[in-house]
Amino acid sequence: MGNNKVVTINERIPSLKEQRKQRANRRLLFFLSLFFLLLLAMVYFQSPLSHIRQLEVNGNFLLSDEKVVQFAELETGTSIWNLEEDVIRNKLIMTPEIKDATLKRKFPTTVIIEVVEHTRIGYLYDNGKYYPLLTSGIFLNELPRHQHPADAPILINWEQGDALTDFSRELMETPEQLIERMSEVFYVPKEAESDEVILHMNDGFEVHTTITNFKERMLPYPSIVKELNSDRNGILHMKMSPYFEDFDLEEEEESEIEG
C-alpha cells in the first residue's frame, strides 16, 4: 500500500475541467455547423442557385423537345423544388401524342422529363395527305410534306365514319409486330353491308379479310405464311377458315384441261 500512488481530488480537477471544456467545444461546433447548414439551405432555396437551368426530354419521337417543354409549361428560372409533378404530368397526358410522363430532378439545376408516347398504327390517306392514327384512336394533323409514312400501314379509300372508327378500334388491339408487316389497307365495300378490307403485306402477300374480328382473323397470319411459297401468285383469305387462293395452280389446271 505504501508504494501505491494516491490521486487526490485536487489533482483530478484540472483533468475534469479539460474534459468538460472539450465537450462544450464539440457541442458548440455541432450547433454552429447545424446553423450554417440551415443558413446555406435557406440561401440555396431562396436564391437562383436552386432555379432550373437545363431541361432534358427523353422518350419522345412524335414531339420535339421544345413541344414537350411547352406542353409541360416549364421554364428555366423556376425553382427546381417547387414543381407540382402530378399537375405537370396531367398537362402532358392531355396532349394526344403522350401516353404517360414522369419528372426527375438531377442535382443541382436540371429537370428531366421522361415521356411515353402513343405509337402510330396507321396513316389515313386523304387527298394526297397522310394523317397519323395513334394507339389512342386519335388522328393527328397531316404529316409535314417532308415526312413520309414508313412505320405503319397506309389506310386507302377510307372516309370518316363508322367503318373507319371500327377498324381503328381493331388496329388498336392488334399486336404491333403484326401491324409492322402491313403496307397498305384498302377499304373495298362491295355493297352497303360489306366490311371487306384488302391488305398488301410487306412480304408480298395480298390478304382479304374483314373489319369485323380483324384482330382475331389476322393473328394466325405469321404461322400461315410460313407454310406458303411467297413466289406463288394468289390471295390469302383470312376469314372464318383461312385459305390461299392460288392463281398459278388454277392456271396450271386450266392448261392441263385445255391440253
PLY file of the C-alpha trace (Angstrom):
ply
format ascii 1.0
element vertex 259
property float x
property float y
property float z
element edge 258
property int vertex1
property int vertex2
end_header
0.00 0.00 0.00
2.89 2.31 0.73
4.06 2.13 -2.92
0.62 2.87 -4.48
0.18 6.40 -5.77
-2.87 8.13 -4.35
-4.54 10.67 -6.69
-6.29 13.34 -4.76
-9.39 15.21 -5.90
-7.35 18.37 -6.30
-5.12 16.62 -8.81
-8.11 15.38 -10.84
-9.91 18.72 -11.04
-7.82 20.10 -13.96
-8.46 16.91 -15.95
-12.21 17.06 -15.35
-12.29 20.73 -16.31
-10.45 19.96 -19.55
-12.92 17.18 -20.44
-15.88 19.48 -19.77
-14.30 22.18 -21.92
-13.76 19.74 -24.81
-17.37 18.53 -24.61
-18.58 22.13 -24.55
-16.44 22.97 -27.59
-17.72 19.97 -29.51
-21.31 20.89 -28.66
-20.71 24.47 -29.79
-19.08 23.28 -33.01
-22.06 20.99 -33.71
-24.61 23.77 -33.22
-22.54 26.21 -35.29
-22.28 23.66 -38.13
-26.01 22.98 -37.97
-26.73 26.70 -38.00
-24.55 27.31 -41.06
-26.06 24.30 -42.88
-29.55 25.66 -42.27
-28.40 29.08 -43.37
-26.90 27.66 -46.57
-30.10 25.70 -47.25
-32.18 28.86 -46.86
-29.87 30.78 -49.16
-29.98 27.95 -51.72
-33.78 27.65 -51.74
-34.30 31.42 -51.89
-31.64 32.20 -54.47
-31.21 31.47 -58.22
-28.91 28.60 -57.24
-32.00 26.34 -56.98
-33.57 27.53 -60.24
-33.90 25.28 -63.28
-31.09 25.94 -65.71
-31.49 22.95 -68.01
-34.48 20.91 -69.23
-33.97 17.49 -70.80
-36.60 15.40 -72.61
-36.32 11.63 -73.13
-38.55 9.08 -74.89
-40.09 11.48 -77.41
-40.32 10.71 -81.12
-43.54 12.28 -82.36
-42.99 15.54 -80.48
-39.92 17.74 -80.40
-38.18 18.56 -77.11
-39.43 22.13 -77.40
-43.06 20.99 -77.77
-42.87 18.70 -74.72
-41.42 21.52 -72.60
-44.10 23.87 -73.92
-46.92 21.44 -73.03
-45.38 20.92 -69.56
-45.34 24.71 -69.10
-41.86 24.58 -67.61
-39.37 27.40 -67.82
-35.79 27.91 -66.76
-35.68 30.16 -63.72
-38.36 28.21 -61.85
-37.28 26.63 -58.57
-36.36 23.01 -59.09
-38.06 22.12 -55.80
-41.38 23.87 -56.46
-42.51 21.55 -59.26
-46.01 20.10 -58.95
-45.27 16.76 -60.60
-48.88 15.49 -60.78
-50.06 18.77 -62.32
-47.30 18.74 -64.92
-47.95 15.06 -65.74
-51.66 15.76 -66.25
-50.82 18.62 -68.60
-48.60 16.34 -70.66
-51.02 13.40 -70.95
-53.73 15.79 -72.12
-51.82 16.06 -75.40
-52.86 13.44 -77.99
-49.35 12.09 -78.53
-48.32 11.43 -74.90
-49.47 8.34 -73.04
-47.56 8.89 -69.78
-44.87 11.15 -68.32
-42.64 11.41 -65.26
-40.34 14.12 -63.92
-36.89 13.63 -62.43
-34.63 16.14 -60.70
-30.94 15.97 -61.47
-28.90 17.94 -58.93
-28.20 20.74 -58.93
-30.30 22.52 -61.60
-31.56 20.01 -64.21
-35.07 18.64 -64.68
-35.60 15.56 -66.87
-38.99 14.87 -68.49
-39.48 11.20 -69.38
-42.38 10.67 -71.79
-44.09 7.58 -73.19
-45.82 8.32 -76.47
-48.73 6.61 -78.18
-47.37 4.75 -81.18
-48.62 5.26 -84.73
-50.62 2.29 -86.01
-51.69 3.71 -89.36
-51.84 6.68 -91.72
-55.13 7.75 -93.24
-54.53 8.76 -96.86
-56.86 11.51 -98.00
-56.44 13.83 -100.97
-52.68 13.46 -101.12
-52.19 13.93 -97.37
-51.38 11.49 -94.58
-53.00 11.68 -91.16
-51.33 9.57 -88.41
-53.56 7.30 -86.35
-52.35 6.63 -82.80
-52.96 3.67 -80.49
-55.24 6.01 -78.52
-57.60 6.07 -81.53
-56.87 9.74 -82.26
-55.94 11.09 -85.68
-53.27 13.78 -85.71
-52.93 16.66 -88.12
-51.48 15.87 -91.52
-47.81 14.98 -91.80
-45.46 17.76 -92.93
-44.55 17.50 -96.59
-41.01 16.35 -95.85
-42.26 13.37 -93.79
-43.45 10.10 -95.30
-45.28 7.21 -93.59
-42.87 4.34 -93.06
-43.60 2.88 -89.62
-47.27 1.86 -90.06
-49.70 0.85 -92.86
-51.42 3.39 -95.11
-55.23 3.36 -94.98
-56.56 3.95 -98.51
-60.12 4.56 -99.74
-61.42 5.25 -96.22
-63.76 8.03 -95.14
-64.63 9.35 -91.72
-67.47 7.23 -90.39
-68.40 4.01 -88.60
-66.23 1.76 -90.77
-63.08 3.78 -90.06
-63.95 4.04 -86.36
-64.49 0.28 -86.08
-61.31 -0.52 -87.96
-59.32 1.89 -85.81
-60.52 0.05 -82.70
-59.43 -3.25 -84.22
-55.99 -1.87 -85.08
-55.58 -0.54 -81.54
-55.88 -4.12 -80.26
-53.72 -5.72 -82.96
-50.13 -6.59 -81.92
-47.58 -4.07 -83.16
-45.37 -6.75 -84.71
-48.31 -7.75 -86.91
-49.10 -4.16 -87.87
-45.47 -3.70 -88.89
-45.96 -6.39 -91.55
-48.77 -4.42 -93.23
-48.02 -1.99 -96.04
-51.45 -0.79 -97.24
-55.03 -1.41 -96.16
-57.79 -0.78 -98.73
-61.44 -0.46 -97.81
-63.48 -2.02 -100.61
-67.16 -2.23 -99.68
-68.85 -4.17 -102.46
-72.26 -3.44 -101.01
-73.80 -1.41 -98.22
-73.38 -4.17 -95.62
-69.86 -5.20 -96.64
-66.90 -4.59 -94.38
-64.21 -6.25 -96.50
-60.65 -4.94 -96.50
-57.66 -5.82 -98.68
-54.18 -5.76 -97.22
-50.90 -5.55 -99.09
-48.26 -7.06 -96.84
-44.56 -6.19 -96.74
-43.70 -9.83 -97.50
-45.57 -9.70 -100.80
-48.86 -11.38 -99.91
-52.30 -9.94 -100.60
-54.78 -10.62 -97.81
-58.57 -10.35 -97.91
-60.35 -10.12 -94.57
-63.00 -8.07 -92.77
-63.20 -5.19 -90.32
-65.28 -7.36 -88.03
-62.97 -9.50 -85.87
-59.98 -8.16 -87.80
-57.55 -8.76 -84.97
-58.64 -12.37 -84.32
-58.63 -13.22 -88.02
-55.17 -11.76 -88.61
-53.44 -13.29 -85.57
-52.68 -16.63 -87.33
-51.11 -14.81 -90.29
-47.41 -15.29 -89.32
-47.80 -19.06 -88.84
-49.83 -19.47 -92.06
-47.40 -17.61 -94.33
-44.55 -19.80 -93.07
-46.19 -22.67 -94.92
-46.69 -20.69 -98.13
-44.34 -20.03 -101.02
-44.06 -16.24 -101.42
-43.36 -16.74 -105.15
-46.85 -18.07 -105.74
-49.43 -15.67 -107.21
-52.68 -15.60 -105.28
-54.79 -14.25 -102.42
-54.71 -15.27 -98.78
-58.26 -15.21 -97.39
-58.19 -14.62 -93.62
-61.80 -15.05 -92.63
-63.70 -17.82 -90.84
-61.49 -20.54 -92.33
-58.23 -19.16 -93.76
-57.19 -20.48 -97.18
-54.89 -19.50 -100.02
-56.39 -18.95 -103.46
-53.50 -19.97 -105.73
-53.82 -18.35 -109.16
-50.76 -20.17 -110.52
-52.28 -23.53 -109.61
-55.57 -22.58 -111.29
-53.72 -21.60 -114.45
-51.81 -24.87 -114.43
-55.03 -26.84 -114.07
-56.67 -24.86 -116.89
-53.66 -25.54 -119.12
-53.88 -29.24 -118.40
-57.61 -29.26 -119.29
-57.03 -27.35 -122.49
-54.13 -29.66 -123.36
0 1
1 2
2 3
3 4
4 5
5 6
6 7
7 8
8 9
9 10
10 11
11 12
12 13
13 14
14 15
15 16
16 17
17 18
18 19
19 20
20 21
21 22
22 23
23 24
24 25
25 26
26 27
27 28
28 29
29 30
30 31
31 32
32 33
33 34
34 35
35 36
36 37
37 38
38 39
39 40
40 41
41 42
42 43
43 44
44 45
45 46
46 47
47 48
48 49
49 50
50 51
51 52
52 53
53 54
54 55
55 56
56 57
57 58
58 59
59 60
60 61
61 62
62 63
63 64
64 65
65 66
66 67
67 68
68 69
69 70
70 71
71 72
72 73
73 74
74 75
75 76
76 77
77 78
78 79
79 80
80 81
81 82
82 83
83 84
84 85
85 86
86 87
87 88
88 89
89 90
90 91
91 92
92 93
93 94
94 95
95 96
96 97
97 98
98 99
99 100
100 101
101 102
102 103
103 104
104 105
105 106
106 107
107 108
108 109
109 110
110 111
111 112
112 113
113 114
114 115
115 116
116 117
117 118
118 119
119 120
120 121
121 122
122 123
123 124
124 125
125 126
126 127
127 128
128 129
129 130
130 131
131 132
132 133
133 134
134 135
135 136
136 137
137 138
138 139
139 140
140 141
141 142
142 143
143 144
144 145
145 146
146 147
147 148
148 149
149 150
150 151
151 152
152 153
153 154
154 155
155 156
156 157
157 158
158 159
159 160
160 161
161 162
162 163
163 164
164 165
165 166
166 167
167 168
168 169
169 170
170 171
171 172
172 173
173 174
174 175
175 176
176 177
177 178
178 179
179 180
180 181
181 182
182 183
183 184
184 185
185 186
186 187
187 188
188 189
189 190
190 191
191 192
192 193
193 194
194 195
195 196
196 197
197 198
198 199
199 200
200 201
201 202
202 203
203 204
204 205
205 206
206 207
207 208
208 209
209 210
210 211
211 212
212 213
213 214
214 215
215 216
216 217
217 218
218 219
219 220
220 221
221 222
222 223
223 224
224 225
225 226
226 227
227 228
228 229
229 230
230 231
231 232
232 233
233 234
234 235
235 236
236 237
237 238
238 239
239 240
240 241
241 242
242 243
243 244
244 245
245 246
246 247
247 248
248 249
249 250
250 251
251 252
252 253
253 254
254 255
255 256
256 257
257 258
